[in-house]
């Protein structure tokens, strides 16, 4: 699958302004709406995954049903052969209901880092 390589547009969708066109990887957070727009404009491969993380499609489905969370990950420059958007995990600093917290635990229990204290919920897959 050939991804859209219009990096200027990708940065617009994500609301980021890179200081230089010479970056390799830029870490960022993604809302569900931003990911949805990236998907619609062919910047995302829904089957891709960061090592043992859920697939991009799995993250999107989960985020759509868990709006208090954002994804985190990185974007890779179009100058590299591995140009992409990668999602590594999810996070939230909002107060969750017991049901929402259970959903987080169920989805993220196999993450490499898994933390939830004082309304800071974060999971990351290496």
MARZA-695207 format. One record per residue: chain; x, y, z of N, C-alpha, C, O, CB in turn. Coordinates in Angstrom, 1 decimal. Glycine has a CB too. Example, Ala and Ser with C-alpha at 12.3 -4.5 7.8 and 13.67 -1.06 7.14 Angstrom:
{site 'A',{13.2,-5.7,7.8},{12.3,-4.5,7.8},{13.2,-3.3,7.8},{14.2,-3.3,8.5},{11.3,-4.5,9.0}}
{site 'A',{12.8,-2.2,7.1},{13.7,-1.1,7.1},{12.9,0.0,7.9},{13.4,1.1,8.0},{14.1,-0.6,5.7}}
***
This chain:
{site 'A',{0.8,-1.2,0.0},{0.0,0.0,0.0},{0.9,1.2,0.0},{1.7,1.4,0.9},{-0.9,0.0,1.2}}
{site 'A',{0.7,2.1,-0.9},{1.4,3.4,-1.0},{0.7,4.4,-0.2},{-0.4,4.8,-0.5},{1.6,3.8,-2.5}}
{site 'A',{1.5,5.0,0.8},{0.9,6.0,1.6},{1.0,7.4,1.0},{2.0,7.6,0.2},{1.6,6.0,3.0}}
{site 'A',{0.1,8.3,1.3},{0.2,9.7,0.9},{1.5,10.3,1.5},{1.7,10.2,2.7},{-1.1,10.5,1.4}}
{site 'A',{2.3,10.9,0.7},{3.6,11.4,1.1},{3.6,12.9,1.2},{4.7,13.5,1.3},{4.7,10.9,0.2}}
{site 'A',{2.4,13.5,1.3},{2.4,15.0,1.4},{2.6,15.3,2.9},{1.6,15.5,3.7},{1.0,15.5,0.9}}
{site 'A',{3.8,15.5,3.3},{4.1,15.7,4.7},{3.6,17.0,5.2},{3.2,17.1,6.4},{5.6,15.7,4.9}}
{site 'A',{3.5,18.0,4.4},{3.0,19.3,4.8},{1.5,19.1,5.3},{1.1,19.6,6.3},{3.1,20.4,3.7}}
{site 'A',{0.7,18.4,4.5},{-0.6,18.1,4.8},{-0.7,17.3,6.1},{-1.6,17.5,7.0},{-1.4,17.4,3.7}}
{site 'A',{0.1,16.3,6.2},{0.1,15.4,7.4},{0.4,16.3,8.7},{-0.3,16.1,9.7},{1.2,14.3,7.3}}
{site 'A',{1.3,17.2,8.6},{1.6,18.1,9.7},{0.4,19.0,10.0},{0.1,19.2,11.2},{2.9,18.9,9.4}}
{site 'A',{-0.3,19.4,9.0},{-1.5,20.3,9.2},{-2.5,19.5,10.0},{-3.1,20.0,10.9},{-2.0,20.7,7.9}}
{site 'A',{-2.8,18.2,9.6},{-3.8,17.4,10.2},{-3.4,17.2,11.7},{-4.3,17.3,12.6},{-3.9,16.0,9.6}}
{site 'A',{-2.2,17.0,12.0},{-1.7,16.8,13.4},{-1.5,18.1,14.2},{-1.2,18.0,15.4},{-0.5,16.0,13.3}}
{site 'A',{-1.6,19.2,13.5},{-1.4,20.5,14.2},{0.0,20.7,14.7},{0.2,21.3,15.8},{-2.4,20.6,15.3}}
{site 'A',{1.0,20.2,14.0},{2.4,20.3,14.4},{3.1,21.1,13.3},{2.7,21.1,12.1},{3.0,19.0,14.6}}
{site 'A',{4.1,21.8,13.7},{5.0,22.6,12.8},{6.4,22.2,13.1},{6.9,22.5,14.2},{4.7,24.1,12.9}}
{site 'A',{7.0,21.5,12.2},{8.4,21.0,12.5},{9.3,22.2,12.1},{9.1,22.9,11.2},{8.7,19.8,11.6}}
{site 'A',{10.4,22.3,12.9},{11.3,23.4,12.7},{12.2,23.2,11.5},{12.7,24.2,11.0},{12.1,23.5,14.0}}
{site 'A',{12.3,22.0,11.1},{13.2,21.7,10.0},{12.6,20.5,9.1},{11.9,19.7,9.7},{14.6,21.3,10.5}}
{site 'A',{12.9,20.5,7.9},{12.5,19.4,7.0},{13.5,18.3,7.2},{13.4,17.2,6.5},{12.4,19.8,5.6}}
{site 'A',{14.5,18.4,8.0},{15.5,17.4,8.2},{15.3,16.5,9.4},{16.3,15.8,9.8},{16.9,18.1,8.3}}
{site 'A',{14.1,16.4,9.9},{13.9,15.5,11.0},{13.8,14.1,10.4},{13.5,13.9,9.3},{12.5,15.9,11.7}}
{site 'A',{14.1,13.1,11.3},{13.9,11.7,11.0},{12.6,11.2,11.5},{11.7,10.6,10.8},{15.1,10.8,11.5}}
{site 'A',{12.4,11.4,12.8},{11.2,10.9,13.6},{10.8,12.0,14.5},{11.6,12.7,15.1},{11.6,9.6,14.3}}
{site 'A',{9.5,12.2,14.5},{8.9,13.3,15.4},{7.9,12.6,16.3},{6.9,12.1,15.8},{8.4,14.5,14.6}}
{site 'A',{8.1,12.6,17.6},{7.1,12.1,18.5},{5.9,13.0,18.7},{6.1,14.2,18.7},{7.7,11.7,19.9}}
{site 'A',{4.7,12.4,18.8},{3.5,13.2,19.0},{2.4,12.4,19.6},{2.5,11.2,19.8},{3.1,13.8,17.6}}
{site 'A',{1.3,13.1,19.9},{0.1,12.5,20.3},{-1.0,12.6,19.2},{-0.9,13.5,18.4},{-0.4,13.2,21.7}}
{site 'A',{-1.9,11.7,19.2},{-2.9,11.7,18.2},{-4.3,11.5,18.8},{-4.5,10.6,19.7},{-2.7,10.5,17.2}}
{site 'A',{-5.2,12.4,18.5},{-6.6,12.2,18.8},{-7.2,11.2,17.9},{-6.7,11.0,16.8},{-7.4,13.6,18.9}}
{site 'A',{-8.4,10.7,18.3},{-9.1,9.8,17.3},{-9.4,10.5,16.0},{-9.3,10.0,14.9},{-10.4,9.2,18.0}}
{site 'A',{-9.9,11.8,16.2},{-10.3,12.6,15.0},{-9.1,12.8,14.1},{-9.3,12.7,12.8},{-10.9,13.9,15.4}}
{site 'A',{-7.9,13.1,14.6},{-6.7,13.2,13.8},{-6.4,11.9,13.0},{-6.1,11.9,11.8},{-5.5,13.7,14.6}}
{site 'A',{-6.5,10.8,13.7},{-6.2,9.5,13.1},{-7.2,9.2,12.0},{-6.9,8.7,11.0},{-6.2,8.4,14.2}}
{site 'A',{-8.5,9.5,12.3},{-9.5,9.3,11.3},{-9.3,10.1,10.0},{-9.4,9.6,8.9},{-10.9,9.7,11.9}}
{site 'A',{-8.8,11.4,10.2},{-8.5,12.2,9.1},{-7.3,11.7,8.3},{-7.2,11.7,7.1},{-8.2,13.7,9.5}}
{site 'A',{-6.3,11.2,9.1},{-5.1,10.6,8.4},{-5.5,9.4,7.6},{-5.0,9.2,6.5},{-4.0,10.2,9.5}}
{site 'A',{-6.4,8.6,8.2},{-6.9,7.4,7.4},{-7.6,7.8,6.2},{-7.3,7.2,5.1},{-7.8,6.6,8.3}}
{site 'A',{-8.5,8.8,6.3},{-9.3,9.2,5.1},{-8.4,9.8,4.0},{-8.7,9.6,2.8},{-10.3,10.3,5.5}}
{site 'A',{-7.2,10.4,4.4},{-6.3,10.9,3.4},{-5.1,10.0,3.1},{-4.1,10.4,2.5},{-5.8,12.3,3.8}}
{site 'A',{-5.2,8.7,3.5},{-4.3,7.7,3.1},{-2.9,7.9,3.7},{-1.9,7.6,3.0},{-4.2,7.6,1.7}}
{site 'A',{-2.8,8.4,4.9},{-1.5,8.5,5.6},{-1.3,7.4,6.6},{-0.2,7.3,7.1},{-1.5,9.8,6.4}}
{site 'A',{-2.3,6.5,6.7},{-2.2,5.4,7.7},{-2.4,4.1,7.0},{-3.2,3.9,6.1},{-3.2,5.6,8.8}}
{site 'A',{-1.6,3.1,7.5},{-1.8,1.7,7.1},{-2.4,1.0,8.3},{-1.8,0.9,9.3},{-0.5,1.0,6.7}}
{site 'A',{-3.7,0.7,8.2},{-4.4,0.1,9.4},{-3.9,-1.2,9.9},{-4.1,-1.6,11.0},{-5.9,0.0,9.0}}
{site 'A',{-3.1,-1.9,9.0},{-2.6,-3.2,9.4},{-1.2,-3.0,10.1},{-0.7,-4.0,10.7},{-2.4,-4.1,8.2}}
{site 'A',{-0.6,-1.9,10.0},{0.8,-1.7,10.6},{0.7,-1.7,12.1},{-0.3,-1.5,12.7},{1.4,-0.4,10.1}}
{site 'A',{1.8,-2.1,12.7},{1.9,-2.1,14.1},{3.4,-1.9,14.5},{4.3,-2.2,13.8},{1.4,-3.5,14.7}}
{site 'A',{3.6,-1.3,15.7},{4.9,-1.1,16.3},{5.3,-2.3,17.1},{4.8,-2.5,18.2},{4.9,0.2,17.2}}
{site 'A',{6.1,-3.2,16.6},{6.5,-4.4,17.2},{5.3,-5.2,17.7},{4.5,-5.7,16.8},{7.5,-4.1,18.4}}
{site 'A',{5.1,-5.4,19.0},{4.1,-6.2,19.5},{2.8,-5.4,19.9},{1.9,-6.0,20.6},{4.5,-7.0,20.7}}
{site 'A',{2.8,-4.2,19.5},{1.6,-3.3,19.8},{0.4,-3.8,19.0},{0.5,-4.5,18.0},{1.9,-1.8,19.6}}
{site 'A',{-0.8,-3.4,19.4},{-2.0,-3.7,18.6},{-1.8,-3.0,17.2},{-1.0,-2.0,17.1},{-3.3,-3.2,19.3}}
{site 'A',{-2.5,-3.4,16.2},{-2.4,-2.7,14.9},{-3.0,-1.3,15.0},{-3.7,-1.0,15.9},{-3.2,-3.5,13.8}}
{site 'A',{-2.7,-0.5,14.0},{-3.2,0.9,13.9},{-4.7,0.8,13.9},{-5.4,1.6,14.6},{-2.7,1.6,12.7}}
{site 'A',{-5.3,-0.1,13.1},{-6.8,-0.3,13.1},{-7.3,-0.6,14.5},{-8.4,-0.1,14.8},{-7.1,-1.4,12.1}}
{site 'A',{-6.7,-1.5,15.2},{-7.1,-1.9,16.6},{-7.1,-0.7,17.5},{-8.0,-0.4,18.3},{-6.2,-3.0,17.1}}
{site 'A',{-6.0,0.1,17.4},{-5.9,1.3,18.2},{-7.1,2.3,17.9},{-7.7,2.8,18.8},{-4.6,2.1,18.0}}
{site 'A',{-7.3,2.5,16.6},{-8.4,3.4,16.2},{-9.8,2.9,16.7},{-10.5,3.7,17.2},{-8.4,3.5,14.6}}
{site 'A',{-10.0,1.7,16.5},{-11.3,1.1,17.0},{-11.4,1.4,18.5},{-12.5,1.8,19.0},{-11.4,-0.4,16.7}}
{site 'A',{-10.4,1.1,19.3},{-10.4,1.3,20.7},{-10.6,2.7,21.1},{-11.4,3.1,22.0},{-9.1,0.7,21.3}}
{site 'A',{-9.8,3.6,20.4},{-9.9,5.0,20.7},{-11.3,5.6,20.4},{-11.8,6.5,21.1},{-8.9,5.8,19.9}}
{site 'A',{-11.9,5.1,19.4},{-13.3,5.6,19.0},{-14.2,5.3,20.1},{-15.2,6.1,20.4},{-13.8,4.9,17.7}}
{site 'A',{-14.1,4.1,20.8},{-14.9,3.7,21.9},{-14.5,4.2,23.3},{-15.2,4.0,24.3},{-15.0,2.2,21.9}}
{site 'A',{-13.3,4.9,23.3},{-12.7,5.4,24.6},{-12.2,6.8,24.4},{-11.0,7.0,24.4},{-11.6,4.5,25.1}}
{site 'A',{-13.2,7.8,24.3},{-12.8,9.1,23.9},{-12.0,9.9,24.9},{-11.6,11.0,24.6},{-14.0,9.9,23.6}}
{site 'A',{-11.8,9.4,26.1},{-11.0,10.1,27.1},{-9.5,9.9,26.9},{-8.7,10.5,27.5},{-11.4,9.7,28.5}}
{site 'A',{-9.2,9.0,25.9},{-7.8,8.7,25.6},{-7.3,9.3,24.3},{-8.1,9.6,23.4},{-7.6,7.2,25.6}}
{site 'A',{-6.0,9.5,24.3},{-5.3,9.8,23.1},{-4.3,8.7,22.8},{-3.8,8.0,23.7},{-4.6,11.2,23.2}}
{site 'A',{-3.9,8.6,21.6},{-2.8,7.7,21.2},{-1.5,8.5,21.2},{-1.5,9.7,21.1},{-3.0,7.0,19.8}}
{site 'A',{-0.4,7.8,21.4},{0.9,8.5,21.3},{1.8,7.6,20.4},{1.6,6.4,20.3},{1.6,8.7,22.7}}
{site 'A',{2.7,8.3,19.7},{3.6,7.5,18.8},{4.5,8.5,18.1},{5.0,9.5,18.7},{2.8,6.7,17.8}}
{site 'A',{4.7,8.2,16.8},{5.6,9.1,16.1},{5.3,9.1,14.6},{4.7,8.2,14.1},{7.1,8.6,16.3}}
{site 'A',{5.9,10.1,13.9},{5.8,10.1,12.4},{7.2,10.1,11.9},{8.1,10.6,12.5},{5.0,11.5,11.9}}
{site 'A',{7.4,9.4,10.8},{8.7,9.3,10.1},{8.7,10.1,8.8},{7.7,10.1,8.1},{9.0,7.8,9.9}}
{site 'A',{9.8,10.8,8.6},{9.9,11.6,7.4},{9.7,10.9,6.1},{10.0,9.7,6.0},{11.3,12.3,7.4}}
{site 'A',{9.1,11.6,5.1},{8.9,10.9,3.8},{10.2,10.6,3.1},{10.2,9.9,2.1},{8.1,11.8,2.9}}
{site 'A',{11.4,11.2,3.5},{12.6,10.9,2.9},{13.2,9.5,3.2},{14.1,9.0,2.6},{13.7,11.9,3.3}}
{site 'A',{12.6,8.9,4.2},{13.0,7.5,4.6},{12.1,6.5,3.9},{11.0,6.7,3.7},{13.0,7.4,6.1}}
{site 'A',{12.7,5.3,3.7},{12.0,4.2,3.1},{10.9,3.7,4.0},{9.9,3.1,3.5},{12.9,3.0,2.8}}
{site 'A',{11.0,3.9,5.3},{10.0,3.4,6.3},{9.0,4.5,6.7},{8.5,4.5,7.8},{10.7,2.8,7.5}}
{site 'A',{8.8,5.5,5.8},{7.8,6.5,6.0},{6.5,6.0,6.5},{5.9,5.1,6.0},{7.6,7.3,4.7}}
{site 'A',{6.0,6.6,7.7},{4.8,6.1,8.3},{4.4,6.9,9.4},{5.1,7.9,9.9},{4.9,4.6,8.7}}
{site 'A',{3.2,6.6,10.0},{2.7,7.1,11.3},{2.6,5.8,12.1},{2.0,4.8,11.7},{1.3,7.8,11.2}}
{site 'A',{3.3,5.8,13.3},{3.3,4.6,14.1},{2.7,5.0,15.5},{3.0,6.0,16.1},{4.7,4.1,14.4}}
{site 'A',{1.8,4.1,15.9},{1.2,4.3,17.3},{1.8,3.3,18.2},{1.9,2.1,17.9},{-0.4,4.1,17.2}}
{site 'A',{2.3,3.8,19.4},{3.0,3.0,20.3},{2.1,2.8,21.6},{2.5,1.9,22.4},{4.3,3.6,20.7}}
{site 'A',{1.1,3.6,21.8},{0.4,3.4,23.1},{-0.8,4.4,23.2},{-1.1,5.1,22.3},{1.3,3.6,24.2}}
{site 'A',{-1.4,4.4,24.4},{-2.5,5.3,24.7},{-2.3,5.9,26.1},{-1.5,5.4,26.9},{-3.8,4.5,24.7}}
{site 'A',{-2.9,7.1,26.3},{-2.8,7.7,27.6},{-4.0,8.6,27.8},{-4.7,9.1,26.9},{-1.5,8.5,27.6}}
{site 'A',{-4.2,8.9,29.1},{-5.3,9.8,29.5},{-5.0,10.4,30.9},{-4.4,9.7,31.7},{-6.7,9.1,29.5}}
{site 'A',{-5.3,11.6,31.1},{-5.2,12.2,32.4},{-6.5,12.6,33.0},{-6.6,13.4,33.9},{-4.2,13.4,32.4}}
{site 'A',{-7.6,12.0,32.4},{-9.0,12.3,32.9},{-9.4,11.3,33.9},{-8.9,10.1,33.9},{-9.9,12.4,31.7}}
{site 'A',{-10.3,11.7,34.7},{-10.9,10.7,35.7},{-11.8,9.7,34.9},{-12.6,10.1,34.1},{-11.8,11.4,36.8}}
{site 'A',{-11.5,8.4,35.1},{-12.3,7.4,34.4},{-13.3,6.7,35.3},{-13.1,6.6,36.5},{-11.3,6.3,33.8}}
{site 'A',{-14.4,6.3,34.7},{-15.3,5.4,35.5},{-14.7,4.1,35.7},{-13.6,3.8,35.0},{-16.7,5.3,34.7}}
{site 'A',{-15.2,3.2,36.5},{-14.7,1.9,36.7},{-14.8,1.1,35.4},{-13.8,0.4,35.1},{-15.5,1.1,37.8}}
{site 'A',{-15.8,1.3,34.7},{-15.9,0.6,33.4},{-14.8,1.0,32.4},{-14.3,0.2,31.7},{-17.3,0.8,32.8}}
{site 'A',{-14.6,2.3,32.3},{-13.5,2.8,31.5},{-12.1,2.4,31.9},{-11.3,2.0,31.1},{-13.6,4.4,31.4}}
{site 'A',{-11.9,2.3,33.2},{-10.6,1.9,33.7},{-10.4,0.4,33.4},{-9.3,-0.1,33.0},{-10.5,2.1,35.2}}
{site 'A',{-11.5,-0.4,33.5},{-11.4,-1.8,33.2},{-11.1,-2.0,31.7},{-10.4,-2.9,31.3},{-12.8,-2.5,33.6}}
{site 'A',{-11.8,-1.2,30.9},{-11.5,-1.3,29.4},{-10.1,-1.0,29.1},{-9.4,-1.7,28.3},{-12.4,-0.3,28.7}}
{site 'A',{-9.5,0.0,29.8},{-8.1,0.3,29.7},{-7.2,-0.9,30.0},{-6.3,-1.2,29.3},{-7.7,1.6,30.5}}
{site 'A',{-7.5,-1.4,31.2},{-6.7,-2.6,31.7},{-6.8,-3.8,30.7},{-5.8,-4.4,30.4},{-7.2,-3.0,33.1}}
{site 'A',{-8.0,-4.0,30.2},{-8.2,-5.2,29.3},{-7.4,-5.0,28.0},{-6.8,-5.9,27.5},{-9.7,-5.3,29.0}}
{site 'A',{-7.5,-3.7,27.5},{-6.8,-3.5,26.2},{-5.3,-3.4,26.3},{-4.6,-3.8,25.4},{-7.3,-2.2,25.6}}
{site 'A',{-4.8,-2.9,27.5},{-3.4,-2.6,27.6},{-2.6,-3.5,28.5},{-1.4,-3.3,28.7},{-3.3,-1.2,28.1}}
{site 'A',{-3.2,-4.6,29.0},{-2.5,-5.4,29.9},{-1.2,-6.1,29.4},{-0.4,-6.5,30.2},{-3.4,-6.5,30.4}}
{site 'A',{-1.0,-6.2,28.1},{0.2,-6.8,27.5},{1.2,-5.8,27.1},{2.2,-6.1,26.5},{-0.2,-7.7,26.3}}
{site 'A',{1.0,-4.5,27.4},{1.9,-3.5,27.1},{3.2,-3.6,27.8},{3.2,-4.2,28.9},{1.3,-2.1,27.3}}
{site 'A',{4.3,-3.1,27.2},{5.6,-3.2,27.9},{5.7,-2.2,29.1},{6.3,-2.6,30.1},{6.7,-2.8,26.9}}
{site 'A',{5.0,-1.1,29.0},{4.8,-0.2,30.2},{3.4,0.0,30.4},{2.6,0.3,29.4},{5.6,1.1,30.0}}
{site 'A',{2.9,-0.1,31.6},{1.5,0.0,31.9},{1.4,0.7,33.3},{1.9,0.2,34.3},{0.8,-1.4,31.9}}
{site 'A',{0.8,1.9,33.3},{0.7,2.7,34.5},{-0.6,3.3,34.7},{-1.2,3.9,33.7},{1.9,3.7,34.6}}
{site 'A',{-1.1,3.3,35.9},{-2.3,4.1,36.2},{-2.3,4.6,37.7},{-2.5,3.8,38.6},{-3.6,3.3,35.9}}
{site 'A',{-2.0,5.8,37.8},{-2.0,6.4,39.2},{-2.5,7.9,39.1},{-2.1,8.6,38.1},{-0.5,6.4,39.8}}
{site 'A',{-3.2,8.3,40.1},{-3.7,9.7,40.2},{-4.2,10.2,38.9},{-3.8,11.3,38.4},{-2.5,10.5,40.7}}
{site 'A',{-5.1,9.5,38.2},{-5.7,9.9,37.0},{-4.7,10.1,35.8},{-5.0,10.8,34.9},{-6.5,11.2,37.2}}
{site 'A',{-3.6,9.4,35.9},{-2.7,9.3,34.8},{-2.6,7.9,34.3},{-2.1,7.0,35.0},{-1.3,9.8,35.2}}
{site 'A',{-3.2,7.6,33.2},{-3.3,6.3,32.6},{-2.4,6.3,31.4},{-2.6,7.1,30.5},{-4.8,5.9,32.2}}
{site 'A',{-1.5,5.4,31.3},{-0.5,5.3,30.2},{-0.1,3.9,29.9},{0.2,3.1,30.9},{0.7,6.2,30.5}}
{site 'A',{-0.1,3.5,28.7},{0.4,2.2,28.2},{1.2,2.4,27.0},{0.9,3.3,26.1},{-0.8,1.2,28.0}}
{site 'A',{2.3,1.7,26.9},{3.3,1.8,25.8},{3.8,0.4,25.4},{4.2,-0.4,26.3},{4.4,2.8,26.2}}
{site 'A',{3.8,0.2,24.1},{4.4,-1.0,23.6},{5.7,-0.7,22.9},{5.8,0.3,22.2},{3.4,-1.8,22.6}}
{site 'A',{6.8,-1.4,23.2},{8.1,-1.2,22.6},{8.1,-1.7,21.2},{9.1,-1.6,20.5},{9.2,-1.9,23.5}}
***
